[in-house]
Amino acid sequence: MNEHTRTQLRELRLDGMVRAIEEQATSTAATALGFDERFSLLVQAETAWRDDRRVQRLLKAAKLKVSTACVEDINWRASRALDRSLVTTLAGGDWIRNAQNLLITGATGCGKTWLSCALAHQAARSGFSVLYVRAGRLFDELHVAHGDGSFARRLAQLAKLDVLVIDDFAISPMGASERNDLLEVLDDRVGTKSTLITSQLPVKAWHTYLDDPTLADAILDRVVHSSHRLDLKGATLRDKKQDQ
């Protein structure tokens, strides 16, 4: 194939096909195939290339705190009390397709953030849009958005995400503005998108933590009632060279 044709394919953004053509040109096995078979391989290569590029874009946009975390490396030791069946089901992604939530709780260092990133990583690999953010930074960002007039736009952006990971929820006192902002974020997502929340505080203590019965009822109604839960046990995994 001449360079002009390759250039045209690149202009059409068929880079995966160009790469496959170049590979076929040096393959003796490919020369034995008929036109239909070789063309089918080119289409498959282009599809795989696009899928890989999309996953890479999704992972970059996710901003995962632990970008290397993946479900294949989960530590299943008995002391962690991880429900292998539930985690395997979660990795399949049906909780996201059904717009359900996931709440991961446990003591400091037990692997909540790592596990949330592993499941978020798996979601991105499955084609879902994901964003990881620590709760404190999310509220800071929304506070700034109120001031510069971009709050509604930011809410709309968050509402479109298939999975929003809010890490370290309830790690510090929450004021009235943060409670209202959290309700706004969750209200836009209830029944349509999935939210993953990690916290040191047990879910049963969240109502008291929110310190406003009316808003607490509204917030918990939107996040708890359609959720899966993982309560991690065991000693800290930090500073240990082992899978989490």
KAZI-V153524 format. One record per helix or strand. SS is the DSSP state (~ for helix, > for strand). FROM is the first residue (numbers start at 1). LEN is the number of residues. If there is no record, write none. Layout:
SS_FROM_LEN, SS_FROM_LEN
//
This chain:
~_3_9, ~_15_11, ~_28_4, ~_35_28, ~_71_3, ~_78_3, ~_84_9, ~_94_4, >_101_5, ~_112_14, >_130_5, ~_135_14, ~_151_10, >_163_7, ~_176_14, >_194_6, ~_203_8, ~_213_11, >_227_5
//
